[in-house]
């Protein structure tokens, strides 16, 4: 097993193209060509994590949070970041980070949290735009189905919960092969009129090269006519946070008790609860630092918004219209370890994939 084989599976689950511009997901140390002896999945990669990997015989650490965020001009061991990198490099341990791209996919970190809370009818709270394109091509009618299927298999034509979505219209294509051409239909020097289909479909923009290669391979023509347009549509499968509803309305105190039990939360920081007893059902959430979505959650009709790292003045943003609850960064994302384990173990059930047993949470509570 080579490291790049495991990376391929991770990036199919959470494409790097979906990470935020400030992020640094990807392979941080090591080589994708190394043979992998074992994988340790963790939330954070720090010195203790590398030591754990060494003891357990793992030479690949897959972490949610990148240990390396900003440019590092030297490695002298002056802080925990540099010491972690030095320890990993000296021990020939590769570090792979899968951060905001795993946050942003519908099946990622926030879905894990929503599933643990039992939310139904889940949808992305703030879908992203600018991640989709449309492809239009023209194909002889007899080959249209073959080309359509090739584009579907390459990742085109998916909209929400629907696959194989395309639109076709019939028309007439004209062309005249010139000297040096090897036409699939017609002869050099003779004008041709061919019954063709115009095929249109939507695809994630990062798949453009794959889609075009599949189109050219499946298309019968020597020169394939196509064009691509970037779209401003929102992408319902990619974005920040999740909103959904509980199967039955419950008291907010019961919700908080459930959160404390499920996430082992010792304290929940929150805004004022409603004056009159009221059962709640609509819940929005975002693992990690998610205060930037507070107003989005309010607009979406959330009665409670669960996130972490909320600053003092940001609590005012709830404006008495919903309850804003901060359950802690580590606490909200701790089950990402299970998510990463499941992604890899499903593909490599007999390979040595281990969950880190070291708690990296730097925040403690004096009670």
Secondary structure, DSSP 4 states (H G I P E B T S, - for coil): -BHHHHHHHHHHHS-GGGS-TT---EEEES-TTSBP--EEEEEE--HHHHHHHHHTT--EEEEEE-S--S-----S--SHHHHHHHHHHHTT-EEEE--HHHHHBTTSHHHHHHHHHT-EEEEEEEEEES-EEEEEEEEEGGGHHHHHHHHHHTT-S-BTTB-S--EEEEEEEEEEPPTT---SSS-TT-EEEEEEEEEEEEEEGGGHHHHHHHHHHH--SSS--EEEEEE--EEEEEEEEEEEEEEEEEEHHHHHHHHHHHTT-S--EE-PPPSS--EEEEEEEEEEE-GGGHHHHHHTT-SEEEEE---TGGGGGGTTTSEEEE--HHHHHTTHHHHHHHHHHHH-TTS-EEE--S---------
